[in-house]
Structures are given as C-alpha cells and as structure tokens.
C-alpha cells in the first residue's frame, strides 16, 4: 500500500488565526509573561540601537579631534 504524505502550505490568515487561538488558550500568567518578554525584547533593541548611535557619535568626535591635533 502506497501512502502519500501531502502537506498543505498554510496561508497567512490561517497562521495568524492559529497564533491567536494559541494565545487565547494560554493561562493569564503565561500571557503576562509573554507580554513582558516581548516588551523586554523591544527595550533591548532600543537600548542597543541607542548605544550604537552614541558610540558612532563618540567615534566621530575622536576622529575630529585626531584630525586637528595631528
């Protein structure tokens, strides 16, 4: 007997609905933990971006003083 393994590719709305349903099925504590982790990730990205910008500004000032001091 030959069995065909056919996988149906999910469309975007199906994936979104599945994520919504799995989020709804979580307990309140798990939902809050997930939200806190997402917010922590956003804050981490913002802090690292700000740190990189400040290092670039510092590097430009060092280059500027190096050029004029010899």
CHARMM-style PDB file with segment names, atoms N, HN, CA, C and O in Angstrom:
ATOM      1  N   UNK     1       0.851  -1.171   0.000  1.00  0.00      PROA
ATOM      2  CA  UNK     1       0.000   0.000   0.000  1.00  0.00      PROA
ATOM      3  C   UNK     1       0.899   1.238   0.000  1.00  0.00      PROA
ATOM      4  O   UNK     1       1.852   1.321   0.774  1.00  0.00      PROA
ATOM      5  N   UNK     2       0.591   2.182  -0.862  1.00  0.00      PROA
ATOM      6  HN  UNK     2      -0.183   2.114  -1.491  1.00  0.00      PROA
ATOM      7  CA  UNK     2       1.375   3.396  -1.007  1.00  0.00      PROA
ATOM      8  C   UNK     2       0.649   4.543  -0.307  1.00  0.00      PROA
ATOM      9  O   UNK     2      -0.521   4.805  -0.587  1.00  0.00      PROA
ATOM     10  N   UNK     3       1.338   5.219   0.593  1.00  0.00      PROA
ATOM     11  HN  UNK     3       2.289   5.006   0.821  1.00  0.00      PROA
ATOM     12  CA  UNK     3       0.735   6.329   1.328  1.00  0.00      PROA
ATOM     13  C   UNK     3       1.428   7.612   0.891  1.00  0.00      PROA
ATOM     14  O   UNK     3       2.655   7.708   0.914  1.00  0.00      PROA
ATOM     15  N   UNK     4       0.651   8.563   0.507  1.00  0.00      PROA
ATOM     16  HN  UNK     4      -0.345   8.485   0.489  1.00  0.00      PROA
ATOM     17  CA  UNK     4       1.200   9.860   0.075  1.00  0.00      PROA
ATOM     18  C   UNK     4       1.182  10.827   1.244  1.00  0.00      PROA
ATOM     19  O   UNK     4       0.154  11.016   1.895  1.00  0.00      PROA
ATOM     20  N   UNK     5       2.322  11.433   1.501  1.00  0.00      PROA
ATOM     21  HN  UNK     5       3.156  11.279   0.973  1.00  0.00      PROA
ATOM     22  CA  UNK     5       2.420  12.427   2.563  1.00  0.00      PROA
ATOM     23  C   UNK     5       2.290  13.802   1.922  1.00  0.00      PROA
ATOM     24  O   UNK     5       3.265  14.348   1.405  1.00  0.00      PROA
ATOM     25  N   UNK     6       1.109  14.346   1.956  1.00  0.00      PROA
ATOM     26  HN  UNK     6       0.317  13.902   2.376  1.00  0.00      PROA
ATOM     27  CA  UNK     6       0.843  15.633   1.335  1.00  0.00      PROA
ATOM     28  C   UNK     6       0.708  16.679   2.430  1.00  0.00      PROA
ATOM     29  O   UNK     6      -0.105  16.539   3.343  1.00  0.00      PROA
ATOM     30  N   UNK     7       1.514  17.726   2.328  1.00  0.00      PROA
ATOM     31  HN  UNK     7       2.175  17.840   1.586  1.00  0.00      PROA
ATOM     32  CA  UNK     7       1.412  18.822   3.287  1.00  0.00      PROA
ATOM     33  C   UNK     7       0.814  20.017   2.583  1.00  0.00      PROA
ATOM     34  O   UNK     7       1.240  20.399   1.493  1.00  0.00      PROA
ATOM     35  N   UNK     8      -0.149  20.581   3.205  1.00  0.00      PROA
ATOM     36  HN  UNK     8      -0.495  20.271   4.091  1.00  0.00      PROA
ATOM     37  CA  UNK     8      -0.797  21.765   2.649  1.00  0.00      PROA
ATOM     38  C   UNK     8      -0.145  22.985   3.282  1.00  0.00      PROA
ATOM     39  O   UNK     8      -0.102  23.128   4.504  1.00  0.00      PROA
ATOM     40  N   UNK     9       0.360  23.859   2.421  1.00  0.00      PROA
ATOM     41  HN  UNK     9       0.325  23.743   1.428  1.00  0.00      PROA
ATOM     42  CA  UNK     9       1.003  25.061   2.925  1.00  0.00      PROA
ATOM     43  C   UNK     9      -0.056  25.989   3.502  1.00  0.00      PROA
ATOM     44  O   UNK     9      -1.066  26.283   2.863  1.00  0.00      PROA
ATOM     45  N   UNK    10       0.199  26.441   4.723  1.00  0.00      PROA
ATOM     46  HN  UNK    10       1.020  26.201   5.241  1.00  0.00      PROA
ATOM     47  CA  UNK    10      -0.758  27.322   5.379  1.00  0.00      PROA
ATOM     48  C   UNK    10      -0.680  28.717   4.783  1.00  0.00      PROA
ATOM     49  O   UNK    10       0.399  29.215   4.463  1.00  0.00      PROA
ATOM     50  N   UNK    11      -1.825  29.325   4.643  1.00  0.00      PROA
ATOM     51  HN  UNK    11      -2.702  28.919   4.904  1.00  0.00      PROA
ATOM     52  CA  UNK    11      -1.840  30.707   4.180  1.00  0.00      PROA
ATOM     53  C   UNK    11      -1.641  31.630   5.371  1.00  0.00      PROA
ATOM     54  O   UNK    11      -1.748  31.200   6.520  1.00  0.00      PROA
ATOM     55  N   UNK    12      -1.356  32.881   5.105  1.00  0.00      PROA
ATOM     56  HN  UNK    12      -1.269  33.230   4.172  1.00  0.00      PROA
ATOM     57  CA  UNK    12      -1.071  33.834   6.179  1.00  0.00      PROA
ATOM     58  C   UNK    12      -2.237  33.975   7.165  1.00  0.00      PROA
ATOM     59  O   UNK    12      -2.008  33.940   8.374  1.00  0.00      PROA
ATOM     60  N   UNK    13      -3.485  34.135   6.688  1.00  0.00      PROA
ATOM     61  HN  UNK    13      -3.671  34.165   5.706  1.00  0.00      PROA
ATOM     62  CA  UNK    13      -4.592  34.233   7.667  1.00  0.00      PROA
ATOM     63  C   UNK    13      -4.728  33.003   8.545  1.00  0.00      PROA
ATOM     64  O   UNK    13      -5.104  33.112   9.712  1.00  0.00      PROA
ATOM     65  N   UNK    14      -4.424  31.826   7.991  1.00  0.00      PROA
ATOM     66  HN  UNK    14      -4.119  31.738   7.043  1.00  0.00      PROA
ATOM     67  CA  UNK    14      -4.524  30.608   8.806  1.00  0.00      PROA
ATOM     68  C   UNK    14      -3.486  30.629   9.916  1.00  0.00      PROA
ATOM     69  O   UNK    14      -3.779  30.241  11.047  1.00  0.00      PROA
ATOM     70  N   UNK    15      -2.270  31.082   9.601  1.00  0.00      PROA
ATOM     71  HN  UNK    15      -2.032  31.398   8.683  1.00  0.00      PROA
ATOM     72  CA  UNK    15      -1.223  31.152  10.618  1.00  0.00      PROA
ATOM     73  C   UNK    15      -1.593  32.158  11.694  1.00  0.00      PROA
ATOM     74  O   UNK    15      -1.411  31.900  12.884  1.00  0.00      PROA
ATOM     75  N   UNK    16      -2.113  33.303  11.275  1.00  0.00      PROA
ATOM     76  HN  UNK    16      -2.261  33.512  10.309  1.00  0.00      PROA
ATOM     77  CA  UNK    16      -2.487  34.347  12.239  1.00  0.00      PROA
ATOM     78  C   UNK    16      -3.602  33.825  13.149  1.00  0.00      PROA
ATOM     79  O   UNK    16      -3.559  34.024  14.363  1.00  0.00      PROA
ATOM     80  N   UNK    17      -4.578  33.171  12.573  1.00  0.00      PROA
ATOM     81  HN  UNK    17      -4.613  33.009  11.587  1.00  0.00      PROA
ATOM     82  CA  UNK    17      -5.674  32.626  13.386  1.00  0.00      PROA
ATOM     83  C   UNK    17      -5.170  31.567  14.351  1.00  0.00      PROA
ATOM     84  O   UNK    17      -5.648  31.478  15.481  1.00  0.00      PROA
ATOM     85  N   UNK    18      -4.196  30.753  13.908  1.00  0.00      PROA
ATOM     86  HN  UNK    18      -3.807  30.825  12.990  1.00  0.00      PROA
ATOM     87  CA  UNK    18      -3.640  29.737  14.790  1.00  0.00      PROA
ATOM     88  C   UNK    18      -2.894  30.374  15.950  1.00  0.00      PROA
ATOM     89  O   UNK    18      -3.002  29.910  17.085  1.00  0.00      PROA
ATOM     90  N   UNK    19      -2.118  31.457  15.671  1.00  0.00      PROA
ATOM     91  HN  UNK    19      -2.030  31.834  14.748  1.00  0.00      PROA
ATOM     92  CA  UNK    19      -1.404  32.161  16.744  1.00  0.00      PROA
ATOM     93  C   UNK    19      -2.396  32.788  17.722  1.00  0.00      PROA
ATOM     94  O   UNK    19      -2.202  32.722  18.936  1.00  0.00      PROA
ATOM     95  N   UNK    20      -3.460  33.396  17.192  1.00  0.00      PROA
ATOM     96  HN  UNK    20      -3.619  33.449  16.206  1.00  0.00      PROA
ATOM     97  CA  UNK    20      -4.470  33.998  18.067  1.00  0.00      PROA
ATOM     98  C   UNK    20      -5.119  32.944  18.963  1.00  0.00      PROA
ATOM     99  O   UNK    20      -5.315  33.159  20.160  1.00  0.00      PROA
ATOM    100  N   UNK    21      -5.443  31.814  18.365  1.00  0.00      PROA
ATOM    101  HN  UNK    21      -5.283  31.640  17.393  1.00  0.00      PROA
ATOM    102  CA  UNK    21      -6.096  30.761  19.135  1.00  0.00      PROA
ATOM    103  C   UNK    21      -5.164  30.208  20.205  1.00  0.00      PROA
ATOM    104  O   UNK    21      -5.591  29.948  21.330  1.00  0.00      PROA
ATOM    105  N   UNK    22      -3.898  30.030  19.858  1.00  0.00      PROA
ATOM    106  HN  UNK    22      -3.552  30.241  18.944  1.00  0.00      PROA
ATOM    107  CA  UNK    22      -2.971  29.502  20.867  1.00  0.00      PROA
ATOM    108  C   UNK    22      -2.734  30.527  21.974  1.00  0.00      PROA
ATOM    109  O   UNK    22      -2.521  30.152  23.127  1.00  0.00      PROA
ATOM    110  N   UNK    23      -2.770  31.828  21.631  1.00  0.00      PROA
ATOM    111  HN  UNK    23      -2.944  32.132  20.694  1.00  0.00      PROA
ATOM    112  CA  UNK    23      -2.636  32.872  22.659  1.00  0.00      PROA
ATOM    113  C   UNK    23      -3.857  32.881  23.576  1.00  0.00      PROA
ATOM    114  O   UNK    23      -3.732  33.048  24.789  1.00  0.00      PROA
ATOM    115  N   UNK    24      -5.027  32.701  22.990  1.00  0.00      PROA
ATOM    116  HN  UNK    24      -5.129  32.565  22.005  1.00  0.00      PROA
ATOM    117  CA  UNK    24      -6.251  32.674  23.799  1.00  0.00      PROA
ATOM    118  C   UNK    24      -6.280  31.487  24.748  1.00  0.00      PROA
ATOM    119  O   UNK    24      -6.882  31.560  25.819  1.00  0.00      PROA
ATOM    120  N   UNK    25      -5.636  30.396  24.362  1.00  0.00      PROA
ATOM    121  HN  UNK    25      -5.147  30.337  23.492  1.00  0.00      PROA
ATOM    122  CA  UNK    25      -5.650  29.193  25.192  1.00  0.00      PROA
ATOM    123  C   UNK    25      -4.652  29.241  26.347  1.00  0.00      PROA
ATOM    124  O   UNK    25      -4.679  28.374  27.220  1.00  0.00      PROA
ATOM    125  N   UNK    26      -3.775  30.239  26.361  1.00  0.00      PROA
ATOM    126  HN  UNK    26      -3.753  30.944  25.652  1.00  0.00      PROA
ATOM    127  CA  UNK    26      -2.793  30.346  27.438  1.00  0.00      PROA
ATOM    128  C   UNK    26      -3.456  30.815  28.734  1.00  0.00      PROA
ATOM    129  O   UNK    26      -4.494  31.476  28.712  1.00  0.00      PROA
ATOM    130  N   UNK    27      -2.847  30.465  29.847  1.00  0.00      PROA
ATOM    131  HN  UNK    27      -2.003  29.927  29.865  1.00  0.00      PROA
ATOM    132  CA  UNK    27      -3.316  30.961  31.139  1.00  0.00      PROA
ATOM    133  C   UNK    27      -2.890  32.415  31.278  1.00  0.00      PROA
ATOM    134  O   UNK    27      -2.015  32.884  30.550  1.00  0.00      PROA
ATOM    135  N   UNK    28      -3.505  33.123  32.207  1.00  0.00      PROA
ATOM    136  HN  UNK    28      -4.215  32.743  32.798  1.00  0.00      PROA
ATOM    137  CA  UNK    28      -3.237  34.548  32.386  1.00  0.00      PROA
ATOM    138  C   UNK    28      -1.765  34.795  32.724  1.00  0.00      PROA
ATOM    139  O   UNK    28      -1.155  35.718  32.184  1.00  0.00      PROA
ATOM    140  N   UNK    29      -1.199  33.992  33.599  1.00  0.00      PROA
ATOM    141  HN  UNK    29      -1.694  33.242  34.038  1.00  0.00      PROA
ATOM    142  CA  UNK    29       0.203  34.174  33.980  1.00  0.00      PROA
ATOM    143  C   UNK    29       1.123  33.991  32.774  1.00  0.00      PROA
ATOM    144  O   UNK    29       2.100  34.724  32.623  1.00  0.00      PROA
ATOM    145  N   UNK    30       0.818  33.027  31.925  1.00  0.00      PROA
ATOM    146  HN  UNK    30       0.024  32.432  32.047  1.00  0.00      PROA
ATOM    147  CA  UNK    30       1.629  32.799  30.724  1.00  0.00      PROA
ATOM    148  C   UNK    30       1.487  33.949  29.736  1.00  0.00      PROA
ATOM    149  O   UNK    30       2.455  34.325  29.074  1.00  0.00      PROA
ATOM    150  N   UNK    31       0.274  34.513  29.633  1.00  0.00      PROA
ATOM    151  HN  UNK    31      -0.512  34.207  30.170  1.00  0.00      PROA
ATOM    152  CA  UNK    31       0.058  35.662  28.750  1.00  0.00      PROA
ATOM    153  C   UNK    31       0.870  36.861  29.217  1.00  0.00      PROA
ATOM    154  O   UNK    31       1.510  37.541  28.415  1.00  0.00      PROA
ATOM    155  N   UNK    32       0.836  37.113  30.518  1.00  0.00      PROA
ATOM    156  HN  UNK    32       0.316  36.560  31.169  1.00  0.00      PROA
ATOM    157  CA  UNK    32       1.572  38.255  31.060  1.00  0.00      PROA
ATOM    158  C   UNK    32       3.072  38.058  30.885  1.00  0.00      PROA
ATOM    159  O   UNK    32       3.786  39.006  30.560  1.00  0.00      PROA
ATOM    160  N   UNK    33       3.550  36.850  31.096  1.00  0.00      PROA
ATOM    161  HN  UNK    33       2.970  36.080  31.360  1.00  0.00      PROA
ATOM    162  CA  UNK    33       4.964  36.568  30.905  1.00  0.00      PROA
ATOM    163  C   UNK    33       5.368  36.793  29.448  1.00  0.00      PROA
ATOM    164  O   UNK    33       6.427  37.357  29.174  1.00  0.00      PROA
ATOM    165  N   UNK    34       4.535  36.356  28.526  1.00  0.00      PROA
ATOM    166  HN  UNK    34       3.674  35.897  28.748  1.00  0.00      PROA
ATOM    167  CA  UNK    34       4.803  36.560  27.106  1.00  0.00      PROA
ATOM    168  C   UNK    34       4.851  38.046  26.766  1.00  0.00      PROA
ATOM    169  O   UNK    34       5.731  38.487  26.027  1.00  0.00      PROA
ATOM    170  N   UNK    35       3.922  38.807  27.296  1.00  0.00      PROA
ATOM    171  HN  UNK    35       3.207  38.449  27.897  1.00  0.00      PROA
ATOM    172  CA  UNK    35       3.902  40.255  27.046  1.00  0.00      PROA
ATOM    173  C   UNK    35       5.134  40.911  27.633  1.00  0.00      PROA
ATOM    174  O   UNK    35       5.749  41.756  26.980  1.00  0.00      PROA
ATOM    175  N   UNK    36       5.511  40.546  28.845  1.00  0.00      PROA
ATOM    176  HN  UNK    36       5.012  39.860  29.375  1.00  0.00      PROA
ATOM    177  CA  UNK    36       6.718  41.116  29.463  1.00  0.00      PROA
ATOM    178  C   UNK    36       7.969  40.775  28.654  1.00  0.00      PROA
ATOM    179  O   UNK    36       8.848  41.620  28.491  1.00  0.00      PROA
ATOM    180  N   UNK    37       8.055  39.555  28.151  1.00  0.00      PROA
ATOM    181  HN  UNK    37       7.340  38.868  28.284  1.00  0.00      PROA
ATOM    182  CA  UNK    37       9.221  39.167  27.350  1.00  0.00      PROA
ATOM    183  C   UNK    37       9.276  39.939  26.033  1.00  0.00      PROA
ATOM    184  O   UNK    37      10.355  40.327  25.586  1.00  0.00      PROA
ATOM    185  N   UNK    38       8.135  40.160  25.419  1.00  0.00      PROA
ATOM    186  HN  UNK    38       7.258  39.845  25.781  1.00  0.00      PROA
ATOM    187  CA  UNK    38       8.101  40.952  24.185  1.00  0.00      PROA
ATOM    188  C   UNK    38       8.528  42.387  24.474  1.00  0.00      PROA
ATOM    189  O   UNK    38       9.326  42.958  23.730  1.00  0.00      PROA
ATOM    190  N   UNK    39       8.006  42.971  25.545  1.00  0.00      PROA
ATOM    191  HN  UNK    39       7.358  42.507  26.149  1.00  0.00      PROA
ATOM    192  CA  UNK    39       8.395  44.339  25.907  1.00  0.00      PROA
ATOM    193  C   UNK    39       9.877  44.417  26.257  1.00  0.00      PROA
ATOM    194  O   UNK    39      10.543  45.390  25.905  1.00  0.00      PROA
ATOM    195  N   UNK    40      10.397  43.412  26.939  1.00  0.00      PROA
ATOM    196  HN  UNK    40       9.856  42.621  27.225  1.00  0.00      PROA
ATOM    197  CA  UNK    40      11.818  43.366  27.255  1.00  0.00      PROA
ATOM    198  C   UNK    40      12.658  43.299  25.981  1.00  0.00      PROA
ATOM    199  O   UNK    40      13.701  43.948  25.892  1.00  0.00      PROA
ATOM    200  N   UNK    41      12.217  42.532  25.009  1.00  0.00      PROA
ATOM    201  HN  UNK    41      11.370  42.005  25.082  1.00  0.00      PROA
ATOM    202  CA  UNK    41      12.913  42.446  23.735  1.00  0.00      PROA
ATOM    203  C   UNK    41      12.917  43.772  22.996  1.00  0.00      PROA
ATOM    204  O   UNK    41      13.932  44.160  22.417  1.00  0.00      PROA
ATOM    205  N   UNK    42      11.782  44.472  23.014  1.00  0.00      PROA
ATOM    206  HN  UNK    42      10.958  44.157  23.485  1.00  0.00      PROA
ATOM    207  CA  UNK    42      11.700  45.781  22.368  1.00  0.00      PROA
ATOM    208  C   UNK    42      12.634  46.770  23.058  1.00  0.00      PROA
ATOM    209  O   UNK    42      13.344  47.524  22.393  1.00  0.00      PROA
ATOM    210  N   UNK    43      12.635  46.767  24.376  1.00  0.00      PROA
ATOM    211  HN  UNK    43      12.059  46.154  24.916  1.00  0.00      PROA
ATOM    212  CA  UNK    43      13.528  47.661  25.126  1.00  0.00      PROA
ATOM    213  C   UNK    43      14.992  47.335  24.849  1.00  0.00      PROA
ATOM    214  O   UNK    43      15.815  48.243  24.727  1.00  0.00      PROA
ATOM    215  N   UNK    44      15.322  46.052  24.748  1.00  0.00      PROA
ATOM    216  HN  UNK    44      14.653  45.315  24.847  1.00  0.00      PROA
ATOM    217  CA  UNK    44      16.690  45.648  24.449  1.00  0.00      PROA
ATOM    218  C   UNK    44      17.124  46.173  23.085  1.00  0.00      PROA
ATOM    219  O   UNK    44      18.231  46.693  22.942  1.00  0.00      PROA
ATOM    220  N   UNK    45      16.261  46.040  22.090  1.00  0.00      PROA
ATOM    221  HN  UNK    45      15.362  45.618  22.206  1.00  0.00      PROA
ATOM    222  CA  UNK    45      16.594  46.529  20.750  1.00  0.00      PROA
ATOM    223  C   UNK    45      16.785  48.043  20.766  1.00  0.00      PROA
ATOM    224  O   UNK    45      17.721  48.554  20.152  1.00  0.00      PROA
ATOM    225  N   UNK    46      15.908  48.766  21.462  1.00  0.00      PROA
ATOM    226  HN  UNK    46      15.148  48.351  21.961  1.00  0.00      PROA
ATOM    227  CA  UNK    46      16.037  50.226  21.538  1.00  0.00      PROA
ATOM    228  C   UNK    46      17.323  50.639  22.253  1.00  0.00      PROA
ATOM    229  O   UNK    46      18.005  51.566  21.817  1.00  0.00      PROA
ATOM    230  N   UNK    47      17.651  49.961  23.338  1.00  0.00      PROA
ATOM    231  HN  UNK    47      17.097  49.208  23.692  1.00  0.00      PROA
ATOM    232  CA  UNK    47      18.874  50.293  24.079  1.00  0.00      PROA
ATOM    233  C   UNK    47      20.122  50.005  23.254  1.00  0.00      PROA
ATOM    234  O   UNK    47      21.056  50.806  23.242  1.00  0.00      PROA
ATOM    235  N   UNK    48      20.145  48.881  22.571  1.00  0.00      PROA
ATOM    236  HN  UNK    48      19.386  48.229  22.580  1.00  0.00      PROA
ATOM    237  CA  UNK    48      21.311  48.558  21.750  1.00  0.00      PROA
ATOM    238  C   UNK    48      21.454  49.518  20.579  1.00  0.00      PROA
ATOM    239  O   UNK    48      22.571  49.872  20.200  1.00  0.00      PROA
ATOM    240  N   UNK    49      20.340  49.939  20.006  1.00  0.00      PROA
ATOM    241  HN  UNK    49      19.433  49.652  20.314  1.00  0.00      PROA
ATOM    242  CA  UNK    49      20.381  50.918  18.921  1.00  0.00      PROA
ATOM    243  C   UNK    49      20.906  52.256  19.430  1.00  0.00      PROA
ATOM    244  O   UNK    49      21.739  52.885  18.777  1.00  0.00      PROA
ATOM    245  N   UNK    50      20.425  52.695  20.587  1.00  0.00      PROA
ATOM    246  HN  UNK    50      19.748  52.184  21.118  1.00  0.00      PROA
ATOM    247  CA  UNK    50      20.893  53.953  21.163  1.00  0.00      PROA
ATOM    248  C   UNK    50      22.380  53.872  21.517  1.00  0.00      PROA
ATOM    249  O   UNK    50      23.113  54.841  21.324  1.00  0.00      PROA
ATOM    250  N   UNK    51      22.824  52.739  22.027  1.00  0.00      PROA
ATOM    251  HN  UNK    51      22.228  51.952  22.184  1.00  0.00      PROA
ATOM    252  CA  UNK    51      24.232  52.557  22.359  1.00  0.00      PROA
ATOM    253  C   UNK    51      25.100  52.625  21.106  1.00  0.00      PROA
ATOM    254  O   UNK    51      26.169  53.237  21.115  1.00  0.00      PROA
ATOM    255  N   UNK    52      24.641  52.003  20.047  1.00  0.00      PROA
ATOM    256  HN  UNK    52      23.773  51.506  20.040  1.00  0.00      PROA
ATOM    257  CA  UNK    52      25.393  52.048  18.794  1.00  0.00      PROA
ATOM    258  C   UNK    52      25.474  53.467  18.245  1.00  0.00      PROA
ATOM    259  O   UNK    52      26.527  53.890  17.768  1.00  0.00      PROA
ATOM    260  N   UNK    53      24.379  54.194  18.309  1.00  0.00      PROA
ATOM    261  HN  UNK    53      23.524  53.850  18.696  1.00  0.00      PROA
ATOM    262  CA  UNK    53      24.379  55.584  17.838  1.00  0.00      PROA
ATOM    263  C   UNK    53      25.328  56.427  18.675  1.00  0.00      PROA
ATOM    264  O   UNK    53      26.075  57.243  18.135  1.00  0.00      PROA
ATOM    265  N   UNK    54      25.304  56.237  19.987  1.00  0.00      PROA
ATOM    266  HN  UNK    54      24.697  55.575  20.425  1.00  0.00      PROA
ATOM    267  CA  UNK    54      26.188  57.028  20.841  1.00  0.00      PROA
ATOM    268  C   UNK    54      27.650  56.676  20.601  1.00  0.00      PROA
ATOM    269  O   UNK    54      28.506  57.560  20.649  1.00  0.00      PROA
ATOM    270  N   UNK    55      27.959  55.398  20.341  1.00  0.00      PROA
ATOM    271  HN  UNK    55      27.264  54.680  20.302  1.00  0.00      PROA
ATOM    272  CA  UNK    55      29.337  55.022  20.018  1.00  0.00      PROA
ATOM    273  C   UNK    55      29.780  55.633  18.688  1.00  0.00      PROA
ATOM    274  O   UNK    55      30.933  56.038  18.545  1.00  0.00      PROA
ATOM    275  N   UNK    56      28.872  55.699  17.718  1.00  0.00      PROA
ATOM    276  HN  UNK    56      27.935  55.370  17.834  1.00  0.00      PROA
ATOM    277  CA  UNK    56      29.215  56.324  16.448  1.00  0.00      PROA
ATOM    278  C   UNK    56      29.484  57.814  16.625  1.00  0.00      PROA
ATOM    279  O   UNK    56      30.404  58.351  16.008  1.00  0.00      PROA
ATOM    280  N   UNK    57      28.697  58.485  17.454  1.00  0.00      PROA
ATOM    281  HN  UNK    57      27.949  58.048  17.954  1.00  0.00      PROA
ATOM    282  CA  UNK    57      28.918  59.913  17.725  1.00  0.00      PROA
ATOM    283  C   UNK    57      30.264  60.100  18.419  1.00  0.00      PROA
ATOM    284  O   UNK    57      31.027  60.997  18.061  1.00  0.00      PROA
ATOM    285  N   UNK    58      30.556  59.265  19.400  1.00  0.00      PROA
ATOM    286  HN  UNK    58      29.936  58.536  19.690  1.00  0.00      PROA
ATOM    287  CA  UNK    58      31.838  59.348  20.112  1.00  0.00      PROA
ATOM    288  C   UNK    58      32.996  59.099  19.156  1.00  0.00      PROA
ATOM    289  O   UNK    58      34.006  59.800  19.208  1.00  0.00      PROA
ATOM    290  N   UNK    59      32.857  58.107  18.286  1.00  0.00      PROA
ATOM    291  HN  UNK    59      32.037  57.537  18.243  1.00  0.00      PROA
ATOM    292  CA  UNK    59      33.908  57.795  17.328  1.00  0.00      PROA
ATOM    293  C   UNK    59      34.136  58.957  16.370  1.00  0.00      PROA
ATOM    294  O   UNK    59      35.278  59.259  16.024  1.00  0.00      PROA
ATOM    295  N   UNK    60      33.063  59.608  15.941  1.00  0.00      PROA
ATOM    296  HN  UNK    60      32.135  59.363  16.222  1.00  0.00      PROA
ATOM    297  CA  UNK    60      33.206  60.773  15.057  1.00  0.00      PROA
ATOM    298  C   UNK    60      33.910  61.922  15.770  1.00  0.00      PROA
ATOM    299  O   UNK    60      34.707  62.626  15.150  1.00  0.00      PROA
ATOM    300  N   UNK    61      33.637  62.128  17.054  1.00  0.00      PROA
ATOM    301  HN  UNK    61      32.990  61.555  17.557  1.00  0.00      PROA
ATOM    302  CA  UNK    61      34.310  63.192  17.805  1.00  0.00      PROA
ATOM    303  C   UNK    61      35.791  62.870  17.987  1.00  0.00      PROA
ATOM    304  O   UNK    61      36.634  63.764  17.918  1.00  0.00      PROA
ATOM    305  N   UNK    62      36.107  61.602  18.220  1.00  0.00      PROA
ATOM    306  HN  UNK    62      35.422  60.876  18.276  1.00  0.00      PROA
ATOM    307  CA  UNK    62      37.514  61.207  18.365  1.00  0.00      PROA
ATOM    308  C   UNK    62      38.244  61.424  17.040  1.00  0.00      PROA
ATOM    309  O   UNK    62      39.372  61.916  17.034  1.00  0.00      PROA
ATOM    310  N   UNK    63      37.620  61.067  15.928  1.00  0.00      PROA
ATOM    311  HN  UNK    63      36.704  60.667  15.933  1.00  0.00      PROA
ATOM    312  CA  UNK    63      38.229  61.277  14.615  1.00  0.00      PROA
ATOM    313  C   UNK    63      38.440  62.765  14.364  1.00  0.00      PROA
ATOM    314  O   UNK    63      39.478  63.167  13.838  1.00  0.00      PROA
ATOM    315  N   UNK    64      37.452  63.591  14.742  1.00  0.00      PROA
ATOM    316  HN  UNK    64      36.609  63.265  15.169  1.00  0.00      PROA
ATOM    317  CA  UNK    64      37.539  65.023  14.530  1.00  0.00      PROA
ATOM    318  C   UNK    64      38.696  65.626  15.329  1.00  0.00      PROA
ATOM    319  O   UNK    64      39.450  66.444  14.802  1.00  0.00      PROA
ATOM    320  N   UNK    65      38.839  65.233  16.585  1.00  0.00      PROA
ATOM    321  HN  UNK    65      38.227  64.569  17.013  1.00  0.00      PROA
ATOM    322  CA  UNK    65      39.940  65.773  17.399  1.00  0.00      PROA
ATOM    323  C   UNK    65      41.274  65.228  16.945  1.00  0.00      PROA
ATOM    324  O   UNK    65      42.284  65.925  17.038  1.00  0.00      PROA
ATOM    325  N   UNK    66      41.307  64.002  16.457  1.00  0.00      PROA
ATOM    326  HN  UNK    66      40.486  63.435  16.382  1.00  0.00      PROA
ATOM    327  CA  UNK    66      42.544  63.408  15.966  1.00  0.00      PROA
ATOM    328  C   UNK    66      43.035  64.132  14.719  1.00  0.00      PROA
ATOM    329  O   UNK    66      44.236  64.330  14.535  1.00  0.00      PROA
ATOM    330  N   UNK    67      42.083  64.529  13.857  1.00  0.00      PROA
ATOM    331  HN  UNK    67      41.107  64.368  14.006  1.00  0.00      PROA
ATOM    332  CA  UNK    67      42.444  65.225  12.621  1.00  0.00      PROA
ATOM    333  C   UNK    67      43.067  66.603  12.915  1.00  0.00      PROA
ATOM    334  O   UNK    67      43.989  67.026  12.218  1.00  0.00      PROA
ATOM    335  N   UNK    68      42.567  67.292  13.936  1.00  0.00      PROA
ATOM    336  HN  UNK    68      41.818  66.949  14.502  1.00  0.00      PROA
ATOM    337  CA  UNK    68      43.040  68.652  14.197  1.00  0.00      PROA
ATOM    338  C   UNK    68      44.222  68.703  15.172  1.00  0.00      PROA
ATOM    339  O   UNK    68      44.893  69.732  15.257  1.00  0.00      PROA
ATOM    340  N   UNK    69      44.488  67.638  15.897  1.00  0.00      PROA
ATOM    341  HN  UNK    69      43.943  66.802  15.828  1.00  0.00      PROA
ATOM    342  CA  UNK    69      45.617  67.659  16.816  1.00  0.00      PROA
ATOM    343  C   UNK    69      46.872  67.052  16.204  1.00  0.00      PROA
ATOM    344  O   UNK    69      47.959  67.186  16.765  1.00  0.00      PROA
ATOM    345  N   UNK    70      46.742  66.413  15.105  1.00  0.00      PROA
ATOM    346  HN  UNK    70      45.859  66.304  14.649  1.00  0.00      PROA
ATOM    347  CA  UNK    70      47.924  65.900  14.407  1.00  0.00      PROA
ATOM    348  C   UNK    70      47.989  64.485  14.538  1.00  0.00      PROA
ATOM    349  OT1 UNK    70      48.914  63.859  14.019  1.00  0.00      PROA
TER     350      UNK     70
END
